[in-house]
Amino acid sequence: MTTIGLAPLTETLKRTKQANPKSKSKQINNMVTVAKYTVILFGLFIIGVGVLMLFAPKKARETLKKMASTNFINYTEITVRMIPAMGLIIYSDFSKYPFAFKVFGWFMLGTSLVLYFIPRKWHHAYSLKSAEILKPLYFQLLSPIAFLMGGAIIYCVF
């Protein structure tokens, strides 16, 4: 059974163990392990963002204003966000909620690809408009969502 264009890694593991029990299955196990720890680090990062939002909301707002402000920041931000997206997709079959991980991962990956092709100034204007709307108090009020989301991501890994 394929899901959203990828064969589940569990089935691939079974097939590779039959064909070449040592090399390919070990490579896939390593890939899954890297994906697992990438997703855990992503959950911890989201919790860290929540801490920043709660205790330094002005800093969080200033950081939001800087998003896509230069080509370097824009393309680094987009590329770095693709890493946990791929981790979510690769690890999805091993998580507690495979469908949610796949959808979230593909959404992050798809929106990252879209951001590569829209003008950087549009992306920056969006971050400035968002920072204008989100006053420091709002960051503090929204911080529990980051804690819950980061915690939920980590919980689903185990």
N, CA, C and O of each residue as an XYZ file, in Angstrom:
632
protein
N       0.846     -1.178      0.000
C       0.000      0.000      0.000
C       0.893      1.242      0.000
O       1.818      1.344      0.806
N       0.621      2.168     -0.886
C       1.380      3.412     -0.894
C       0.545      4.503     -0.251
O      -0.683      4.494     -0.335
N       1.215      5.431      0.385
C       0.523      6.545      1.010
C       1.168      7.834      0.573
O       2.366      8.038      0.770
N       0.381      8.700     -0.016
C       0.810     10.011     -0.479
C       2.111      9.901     -1.285
O       3.040     10.682     -1.080
N       2.169      8.943     -2.187
C       3.281      8.863     -3.117
C       4.513      8.119     -2.635
O       5.447      7.944     -3.418
N       4.565      7.674     -1.393
C       5.732      6.955     -0.891
C       5.298      5.604     -0.347
O       4.271      5.499      0.324
N       6.082      4.568     -0.637
C       5.819      3.259     -0.036
C       6.208      3.334      1.429
O       7.244      3.913      1.757
N       5.405      2.764      2.318
C       5.770      2.810      3.734
C       7.139      2.197      3.969
O       7.485      1.178      3.370
N       7.903      2.811      4.829
C       9.261      2.334      5.103
C       9.260      0.966      5.754
O      10.222      0.213      5.599
N       8.206      0.625      6.478
C       8.157     -0.698      7.099
C       8.148     -1.780      6.036
O       8.824     -2.798      6.184
N       7.386     -1.574      4.958
C       7.340     -2.546      3.872
C       8.676     -2.597      3.150
O       9.137     -3.670      2.763
N       9.291     -1.450      2.971
C      10.596     -1.394      2.327
C      11.620     -2.142      3.158
O      12.459     -2.868      2.625
N      11.545     -1.958      4.480
C      12.457     -2.686      5.369
C      12.305     -4.192      5.193
O      13.300     -4.912      5.114
N      11.070     -4.668      5.132
C      10.831     -6.103      4.968
C      11.420     -6.600      3.653
O      12.083     -7.637      3.617
N      11.174     -5.850      2.563
C      11.680     -6.268      1.257
C      13.204     -6.263      1.207
O      13.806     -7.179      0.647
N      13.829     -5.250      1.782
C      15.289     -5.180      1.717
C      15.942     -6.226      2.602
O      17.040     -6.690      2.296
N      15.298     -6.602      3.680
C      15.857     -7.656      4.524
C      15.863     -8.982      3.773
O      16.770     -9.796      3.947
N      14.844     -9.199      2.933
C      14.792    -10.426      2.158
C      15.841    -10.402      1.053
O      16.503    -11.412      0.815
N      16.005     -9.268      0.375
C      16.924     -9.173     -0.752
C      18.385     -9.135     -0.295
O      19.217     -9.881     -0.811
N      18.689     -8.283      0.654
C      20.054     -8.119      1.141
C      19.959     -7.732      2.610
O      19.927     -6.547      2.940
N      19.915     -8.704      3.475
C      19.578     -8.433      4.866
C      20.472     -7.453      5.599
O      20.030     -6.866      6.586
N      21.699     -7.249      5.170
C      22.585     -6.396      5.957
C      22.654     -4.967      5.456
O      22.350     -4.043      6.211
N      23.038     -4.758      4.222
C      23.395     -3.402      3.786
C      22.195     -2.470      3.631
O      22.180     -1.389      4.218
N      21.196     -2.867      2.855
C      20.085     -1.940      2.581
C      19.224     -1.697      3.813
O      18.826     -0.562      4.073
N      18.933     -2.742      4.569
C      18.090     -2.535      5.747
C      18.813     -1.682      6.782
O      18.176     -0.912      7.501
N      20.125     -1.811      6.864
C      20.881     -0.984      7.800
C      20.836      0.475      7.367
O      20.706      1.370      8.202
N      20.945      0.720      6.048
C      20.861      2.092      5.544
C      19.495      2.691      5.840
O      19.394      3.851      6.242
N      18.446      1.905      5.642
C      17.095      2.404      5.906
C      16.897      2.611      7.399
O      16.292      3.600      7.811
N      17.400      1.689      8.215
C      17.314      1.872      9.672
C      18.033      3.143     10.097
O      17.542      3.876     10.955
N      19.193      3.411      9.502
C      19.924      4.639      9.814
C      19.122      5.867      9.396
O      19.073      6.858     10.125
N      18.496      5.803      8.224
C      17.695      6.925      7.740
C      16.514      7.180      8.686
O      16.211      8.328      9.009
N      15.865      6.125      9.117
C      14.731      6.251     10.035
C      15.204      6.810     11.380
O      14.516      7.635     11.981
N      16.357      6.374     11.847
C      16.903      6.878     13.116
C      17.226      8.365     13.009
O      16.908      9.136     13.915
N      17.852      8.769     11.914
C      18.146     10.195     11.705
C      16.846     10.991     11.644
O      16.747     12.070     12.228
N      15.852     10.462     10.938
C      14.554     11.142     10.846
C      13.920     11.264     12.229
O      13.365     12.310     12.564
N      13.997     10.214     13.025
C      13.420     10.223     14.377
C      14.024     11.350     15.211
O      13.299     12.136     15.821
N      15.347     11.425     15.234
C      15.995     12.450     16.048
C      15.818     13.845     15.465
O      15.828     14.832     16.200
N      15.656     13.930     14.162
C      15.349     15.227     13.536
C      13.984     15.714     14.008
O      13.814     16.891     14.324
N      13.018     14.807     14.055
C      11.665     15.166     14.510
C      11.684     15.538     15.993
O      11.007     16.481     16.402
N      12.444     14.814     16.792
C      12.553     15.154     18.222
C      13.159     16.547     18.383
O      12.661     17.356     19.165
N      14.231     16.824     17.645
C      14.848     18.158     17.707
C      13.878     19.242     17.238
O      13.875     20.350     17.774
N      13.068     18.925     16.251
C      12.062     19.869     15.770
C      11.050     20.161     16.879
O      10.683     21.317     17.093
N      10.601     19.126     17.583
C       9.686     19.333     18.703
C      10.308     20.192     19.789
O       9.650     21.075     20.341
N      11.577     19.937     20.098
C      12.282     20.753     21.094
C      12.439     22.197     20.613
O      12.340     23.132     21.408
N      12.683     22.380     19.316
C      12.783     23.729     18.749
C      11.456     24.478     18.909
O      11.444     25.653     19.278
N      10.352     23.804     18.635
C       9.034     24.441     18.773
C       8.796     24.832     20.235
O       8.269     25.909     20.512
N       9.183     23.963     21.163
C       9.065     24.295     22.587
C       9.951     25.502     22.912
O       9.539     26.393     23.654
N      11.155     25.528     22.362
C      12.054     26.668     22.555
C      11.469     27.959     22.030
O      11.618     29.012     22.651
N      10.802     27.885     20.887
C      10.122     29.067     20.342
C       9.024     29.514     21.307
O       8.817     30.711     21.507
N       8.322     28.549     21.902
C       7.308     28.873     22.901
C       7.887     29.595     24.104
O       7.282     30.528     24.632
N       9.067     29.154     24.533
C       9.749     29.821     25.656
C      10.086     31.264     25.266
O       9.859     32.190     26.044
N      10.624     31.447     24.067
C      10.942     32.792     23.572
C       9.672     33.654     23.523
O       9.685     34.813     23.938
N       8.592     33.085     23.020
C       7.327     33.829     22.921
C       6.803     34.233     24.293
O       6.253     35.322     24.455
N       6.972     33.360     25.275
C       6.449     33.627     26.611
C       7.303     34.635     27.380
O       6.775     35.566     27.986
N       8.609     34.448     27.353
C       9.487     35.256     28.201
C      10.158     36.437     27.492
O      10.625     37.366     28.152
N      10.211     36.410     26.160
C      10.821     37.516     25.411
C       9.978     37.810     24.171
O      10.458     37.688     23.044
N       8.713     38.199     24.387
C       7.815     38.391     23.241
C       8.278     39.481     22.275
O       8.022     39.390     21.074
N       8.951     40.503     22.784
C       9.453     41.553     21.889
C      10.549     41.000     20.983
O      10.618     41.354     19.806
N      11.396     40.144     21.518
C      12.453     39.497     20.721
C      11.825     38.580     19.664
O      12.282     38.540     18.522
N      10.783     37.850     20.046
C      10.085     36.979     19.097
C       9.483     37.801     17.959
O       9.537     37.406     16.795
N       8.919     38.928     18.309
C       8.314     39.814     17.304
C       9.382     40.380     16.369
O       9.180     40.444     15.157
N      10.515     40.788     16.935
C      11.619     41.309     16.105
C      12.163     40.228     15.173
O      12.515     40.505     14.026
N      12.229     39.005     15.671
C      12.682     37.882     14.845
C      11.715     37.655     13.693
O      12.139     37.426     12.560
N      10.426     37.716     13.973
C       9.417     37.563     12.924
C       9.563     38.648     11.858
O       9.406     38.377     10.667
N       9.857     39.848     12.275
C      10.036     40.950     11.328
C      11.220     40.718     10.386
O      11.224     41.208      9.257
N      12.218     39.976     10.851
C      13.419     39.738     10.043
C      13.243     38.621      9.015
O      14.059     38.493      8.102
N      12.203     37.819      9.147
C      12.015     36.707      8.225
C      11.954     37.217      6.783
O      11.209     38.144      6.467
N      12.743     36.598      5.928
C      12.819     36.915      4.494
C      13.317     38.333      4.228
O      13.100     38.864      3.139
N      13.973     38.948      5.192
C      14.439     40.325      5.000
C      15.629     40.413      4.043
O      15.836     41.447      3.409
N      16.405     39.342      3.936
C      17.500     39.294      2.967
C      17.400     37.971      2.212
O      16.721     37.047      2.661
N      18.068     37.882      1.078
C      18.069     36.614      0.339
C      18.635     35.483      1.192
O      18.096     34.377      1.207
N      19.728     35.772      1.904
C      20.347     34.744      2.738
C      19.371     34.233      3.798
O      19.198     33.024      3.948
N      18.740     35.136      4.526
C      17.781     34.732      5.569
C      16.615     33.973      4.947
O      16.200     32.939      5.470
N      16.092     34.470      3.851
C      14.940     33.856      3.199
C      15.230     32.411      2.793
O      14.499     31.498      3.178
N      16.288     32.206      2.019
C      16.550     30.870      1.502
C      17.103     29.927      2.564
O      16.913     28.714      2.469
N      17.780     30.462      3.568
C      18.217     29.622      4.684
C      17.005     29.145      5.478
O      16.894     27.968      5.821
N      16.106     30.076      5.763
C      14.881     29.747      6.509
C      14.080     28.663      5.782
O      13.638     27.694      6.399
N      13.900     28.828      4.493
C      13.108     27.868      3.715
C      13.795     26.503      3.675
O      13.157     25.471      3.878
N      15.091     26.510      3.413
C      15.827     25.251      3.309
C      15.862     24.517      4.642
O      15.667     23.303      4.689
N      16.110     25.247      5.722
C      16.179     24.614      7.041
C      14.824     24.037      7.434
O      14.777     22.995      8.089
N      13.741     24.670      7.062
C      12.426     24.134      7.444
C      12.072     22.881      6.655
O      11.183     22.127      7.053
N      12.761     22.653      5.536
C      12.521     21.429      4.765
C      13.105     20.196      5.467
O      12.651     19.078      5.225
N      14.093     20.387      6.322
C      14.735     19.258      7.008
C      13.756     18.555      7.957
O      13.585     17.341      7.847
N      13.105     19.276      8.891
C      12.134     18.563      9.734
C      10.920     18.078      8.937
O      10.292     17.085      9.305
N      10.593     18.772      7.855
C       9.479     18.312      7.018
C       9.780     16.919      6.464
O       8.931     16.029      6.505
N      10.992     16.741      5.950
C      11.372     15.421      5.436
C      11.469     14.402      6.568
O      11.130     13.233      6.383
N      11.931     14.842      7.739
C      11.972     13.944      8.896
C      10.579     13.446      9.263
O      10.394     12.262      9.545
N       9.611     14.339      9.258
C       8.225     13.950      9.564
C       7.699     12.939      8.544
O       7.037     11.968      8.912
N       7.990     13.165      7.285
C       7.514     12.260      6.232
C       8.179     10.889      6.369
O       7.503      9.861      6.330
N       9.494     10.878      6.530
C      10.230      9.610      6.614
C       9.846      8.831      7.865
O       9.706      7.609      7.808
N       9.675      9.507      8.981
C       9.387      8.824     10.241
C       7.892      8.538     10.438
O       7.521      7.836     11.379
N       7.051      9.059      9.584
C       5.604      8.974      9.793
C       5.097      7.559     10.040
O       4.251      7.355     10.911
N       5.594      6.579      9.293
C       5.105      5.205      9.447
C       5.469      4.588     10.797
O       4.921      3.551     11.170
N       6.379      5.208     11.522
C       6.808      4.691     12.813
C       6.233      5.501     13.977
O       6.451      5.164     15.141
N       5.501      6.566     13.659
C       4.954      7.447     14.695
C       3.601      6.927     15.182
O       3.045      5.982     14.622
N       3.088      7.557     16.226
C       1.780      7.172     16.759
C       0.646      7.566     15.815
O      -0.399      6.916     15.783
N       0.860      8.635     15.046
C      -0.170      9.128     14.128
C       0.442      9.331     12.745
O       0.746     10.459     12.357
N       0.623      8.229     11.996
C       1.306      8.306     10.709
C       0.661      9.286      9.722
O       1.361     10.030      9.036
N      -0.649      9.282      9.655
C      -1.313     10.164      8.696
C      -1.060     11.631      9.033
O      -0.784     12.435      8.144
N      -1.155     11.977     10.312
C      -0.921     13.367     10.737
C       0.517     13.787     10.445
O       0.754     14.900      9.974
N       1.474     12.909     10.720
C       2.875     13.230     10.444
C       3.087     13.442      8.948
O       3.767     14.383      8.539
N       2.499     12.558      8.133
C       2.656     12.696      6.678
C       2.043     14.008      6.186
O       2.679     14.746      5.434
N       0.828     14.294      6.604
C       0.148     15.516      6.149
C       0.931     16.751      6.588
O       1.160     17.657      5.786
N       1.338     16.792      7.846
C       2.092     17.934      8.369
C       3.428     18.082      7.633
O       3.819     19.186      7.253
N       4.118     16.958      7.437
C       5.400     16.984      6.727
C       5.257     17.444      5.290
O       6.019     18.292      4.825
N       4.274     16.884      4.580
C       4.059     17.286      3.186
C       3.598     18.737      3.096
O       3.969     19.447      2.161
N       2.791     19.186      4.062
C       2.367     20.591      4.069
C       3.579     21.502      4.234
O       3.725     22.487      3.511
N       4.444     21.172      5.184
C       5.649     21.989      5.391
C       6.547     21.975      4.157
O       7.078     23.010      3.755
N       6.713     20.803      3.565
C       7.568     20.687      2.385
C       6.962     21.440      1.200
O       7.665     22.156      0.487
N       5.655     21.274      0.995
C       4.977     21.961     -0.112
C       5.012     23.472      0.023
O       5.288     24.179     -0.945
N       4.733     23.969      1.221
C       4.763     25.422      1.407
C       6.186     25.960      1.287
O       6.385     27.093      0.848
N       7.168     25.163      1.670
C       8.566     25.581      1.496
C       8.889     25.723      0.016
O       9.522     26.693     -0.400
N       8.454     24.761     -0.768
C       8.707     24.830     -2.211
C       8.012     26.035     -2.837
O       8.575     26.691     -3.713
N       6.797     26.326     -2.394
C       6.090     27.502     -2.894
C       6.866     28.767     -2.549
O       7.003     29.666     -3.378
N       7.375     28.829     -1.314
C       8.127     30.013     -0.882
C       9.414     30.222     -1.678
O       9.899     31.348     -1.792
N       9.968     29.138     -2.229
C      11.142     29.292     -3.086
C      10.825     30.098     -4.342
O      11.689     30.787     -4.886
N       9.583     30.005     -4.793
C       9.239     30.587     -6.084
C       8.457     31.892     -6.028
O       8.262     32.539     -7.056
N       8.006     32.287     -4.836
C       7.357     33.594     -4.762
C       8.430     34.646     -4.485
O       9.471     34.328     -3.910
N       8.191     35.870     -4.880
C       9.204     36.900     -4.622
C       9.477     37.051     -3.121
O       8.557     37.049     -2.303
N      10.746     37.178     -2.787
C      11.164     37.318     -1.394
C      10.470     38.493     -0.732
O      10.113     38.421      0.444
N      10.276     39.570     -1.470
C       9.645     40.766     -0.897
C       8.210     40.485     -0.458
O       7.745     41.072      0.518
N       7.508     39.609     -1.150
C       6.155     39.232     -0.723
C       6.223     38.482      0.606
O       5.436     38.742      1.516
N       7.158     37.563      0.707
C       7.331     36.782      1.927
C       7.682     37.713      3.093
O       7.140     37.577      4.190
N       8.585     38.651      2.847
C       8.986     39.599      3.889
C       7.810     40.507      4.272
O       7.598     40.775      5.454
N       7.057     40.973      3.297
C       5.889     41.820      3.581
C       4.878     41.063      4.456
O       4.262     41.642      5.350
N       4.719     39.769      4.186
C       3.811     38.944      4.985
C       4.307     38.856      6.434
O       3.513     38.959      7.369
N       5.609     38.666      6.617
C       6.133     38.581      7.990
C       6.015     39.923      8.704
O       5.737     39.960      9.903
N       6.222     41.018      7.990
C       6.059     42.342      8.608
C       4.610     42.590      9.005
O       4.335     43.107     10.088
N       3.689     42.220      8.128
C       2.259     42.401      8.423
C       1.853     41.539      9.624
O       1.094     41.981     10.487
N       2.364     40.311      9.670
C       2.062     39.425     10.801
C       2.615     39.999     12.101
O       1.951     39.951     13.137
N       3.833     40.542     12.048
C       4.444     41.129     13.255
C       3.677     42.367     13.701
O       3.597     42.660     14.894
N       3.118     43.087     12.746
C       2.323     44.270     13.086
C       1.046     43.867     13.818
O       0.627     44.537     14.762
N       0.437     42.784     13.384
C      -0.807     42.293     13.996
C      -0.536     41.665     15.363
O      -1.286     41.881     16.315
N       0.554     40.878     15.450
C       0.859     40.133     16.671
C       1.641     41.001     17.655
O       2.866     41.093     17.578
N       0.946     41.611     18.546
C       1.562     42.418     19.609
C       2.251     41.480     20.604
O       1.906     40.299     20.664
N       3.211     41.976     21.383
C       3.921     41.110     22.339
C       2.987     40.300     23.255
O       3.272     39.140     23.551
N       1.898     40.890     23.693
C       0.955     40.161     24.538
C       0.390     38.945     23.802
O       0.201     37.888     24.405
N       0.124     39.088     22.512
C      -0.421     37.975     21.730
C       0.584     36.824     21.639
O       0.207     35.654     21.684
N       1.873     37.175     21.511
C       2.891     36.127     21.504
C       2.841     35.341     22.804
O       2.926     34.113     22.799
N       2.701     36.058     23.926
C       2.639     35.384     25.223
C       1.396     34.512     25.340
O       1.452     33.409     25.884
N       0.272     35.010     24.828
C      -0.965     34.228     24.891
C      -0.918     32.996     23.984
O      -1.550     31.981     24.276
N      -0.168     33.092     22.885
C      -0.071     31.976     21.945
C       1.020     30.967     22.323
O       1.061     29.868     21.770
N       1.892     31.328     23.248
C       3.014     30.447     23.592
C       2.594     29.049     24.072
O       3.288     28.083     23.755
N       1.495     28.896     24.821
C       1.110     27.529     25.212
C       0.832     26.618     24.013
O       1.015     25.404     24.102
N       0.394     27.195     22.901
C       0.160     26.386     21.696
C       1.481     25.802     21.200
O       1.532     24.650     20.769
N       2.544     26.598     21.261
C       3.858     26.098     20.858
C       4.310     24.978     21.801
O       4.858     23.972     21.350
N       4.084     25.147     23.103
C       4.448     24.092     24.059
C       3.687     22.804     23.761
O       4.265     21.718     23.749
N       2.389     22.938     23.523
C       1.562     21.759     23.232
C       1.967     21.105     21.916
O       2.055     19.881     21.825
N       2.209     21.916     20.913
C       2.570     21.372     19.606
C       3.932     20.661     19.664
O       4.076     19.547     19.161
N       4.914     21.305     20.271
C       6.232     20.675     20.403
C       6.162     19.395     21.223
O       6.760     18.381     20.865
N       5.427     19.454     22.323
C       5.252     18.260     23.147
C       4.525     17.148     22.417
O       4.885     15.979     22.552
N       3.507     17.497     21.643
C       2.755     16.496     20.879
C       3.641     15.838     19.819
O       3.555     14.630     19.597
N       4.481     16.627     19.174
C       5.388     16.061     18.165
C       6.324     15.056     18.819
O       6.519     13.957     18.298
N       6.904     15.424     19.954
C       7.814     14.507     20.652
C       7.072     13.279     21.153
O       7.572     12.161     21.026
N       5.881     13.470     21.721
C       5.079     12.356     22.210
C       4.780     11.339     21.104
O       4.830     10.130     21.329
N       4.474     11.839     19.927
C       4.107     10.951     18.805
C       5.276     10.139     18.289
O       5.077      9.137     17.601
N       6.487     10.550     18.605
C       7.668      9.797     18.177
C       7.812      8.518     19.004
O       8.254      7.491     18.489
N       7.441      8.579     20.277
C       7.652      7.440     21.172
C       6.423      6.583     21.340
O       6.458      5.590     22.066
